[in-house]
Amino acid sequence: MALRKFSILAFLKKNFDFITGVLGEIGLTVLIMGAALAICLLLVFVKSVI
Amino acid sequence: MIPALTREDLKIIGYNLSRISYLMGGILLLPIIVAVIYREIDTIPFFLIGASLAFILGSLLNHFLETKKEMELKHAVVMVAVGWLLAPVLASIPIWLSNATASYLHASFESLSGFTGTGLTVATDIDHLSHSINFLRHFLQFVGDGIGIIVVSLSILGKTKISSVLAFKGEAKELGIRPSIVRTSRIIIGIAITFLIVGTILFAAAGIKEGLNPGTAIFDGLNHSMTGYATGGFSTRSQNLLFYHSVWVEVAAIVTMIIGALNFNLHYAILGGKRKEILKNIEVRILFFSLLALGFLVSANLIFSNLYTSPDSLFRKGIFHVISGQTTTGFQTAPPQHFMLLWPAFSMIVISIAMILGGCANSTSGGIKMVRIGILFKSIVREVRQTLLPRSAVVRGTFHNIEDTLITDTMIKGAAVIAMGYIVLFTFGTMITVAHGYSVESSMFETSSALGNVGLSSGITSPSMPFVVEVTYMFLMWAGKLEIIAVLVLMGFIILGLRKGIKK
């Protein structure tokens, strides 16, 4: 019965803040990784130019 | 004049320690489930002996020291300082009995390193440790550092709410998530379990992608997720994360390490819908810029010394270790000997600085903490502005950490005292290590790793390390976890007790 009543949409709606919060924190880590990778690419470029 | 502890004070402290002992007994029973799953029947007695001793000790303390008196701050500070020694001593019993380490001192080192979320290891042949003992090592980091079991033991098993609040202060945490301490503890556990699940999925998926069988990938993933979130750094492999040679495992590690280094109050705000907080928060901003600035310095040094020359190797060796160091996790993707023999001294010193700076306050990470760095930095700016402006001008400094806060002289003093304490202990540990014949940069690296509860190693920490260095690092791990003040208070009471005796 409980399974039959389960709706993914309702679950997502109810836990919207929580899910977006977790994704937001993962997004922050991706942002840091992206910026760090950009630094590495920049350094390799500078080294190749010098 | 500071009053010495009385017998009644010792009774209150001992009675509250009984709860920690009980909870440790319960914790030591959990790996039995893993032993049953992997059919490691021979390890079960080790856990039963450890748990029994913990329950017996708890019962003795409870029976002989029972008191209805409420804890005061001085009791809480001493109780937390002693509790952070008692819990690892109890947890070291199964590790020692299973011969995972060569001696009892090594077992105590391993247990303390686990409990404080440090991650320096002296275990012998980690690759062939039983699953249950390996699980215990990782689980200790998760409950000790990830959840903060000392405080949770009081809030769950304690009769009073005030005792737990005071214990938070003893652990140098100012958690104001919810007025009820029991509710706060539940939220902390809830947040930890949420990110434990997220981390396990990421690590397990990366492991399966790299060809591990699903069972091994999930076991390794669960353990690395526990130690990643707890910013502990223990691994199921003797080569740590280098074993996998996988960029996906390293990405999963970076995600869990950074999330683990964020403030619990920040997690609560973000998961509760305040998503903009992630961009406004002073600690996130300083962590972001310091990671990139230190990452730039290390990467530039590595590429111009021709050690790593491609973007991916710079990221996976240089940036990864800066993140691992500053979040105080200690996951490694390079062998310890590389740090000691190949890495330039400049990079070693920059990573040492990252390890001392640490992550966010009220998180699982160690070090001085971002908020204190922010307060000290802003206070310097305030002083400069005050000097440049007319005498009558009033310069105020504020920062945003969940809410806008005015920087007070008390805050600056507190941050400066703790930063000074770290510098003094760092100098002390480095001198002891150098005196045993290690290079200055390796000694600085290993000392900051122990003091900041990090776990990155340049090879000094090993089963054959000198006795004095091992004991020094144990002291640094303990003092670093308690942010020094609680240790000084305990020492003060011990000295007073020795000079004046224990009064009735």
Interface residues (C-beta under 8 A of the other chain):
Chain A: D17 F18 T20 G21 V22 G24 E25 I26 L28 T29 V30 L31 I32 M33 A35 A36 L37 I39 C40 L41 L43 V44 K47
Chain B: T194 F195 V198 V251 I254 V255 I258 I259 L262 H267 I270 L271 G272 G273 R275 I278 V284 F288 L291 L292 G295 F296 S299 A300 I303 F304 T309 S310 P311 D312 L314 F315 G318 I319 I323
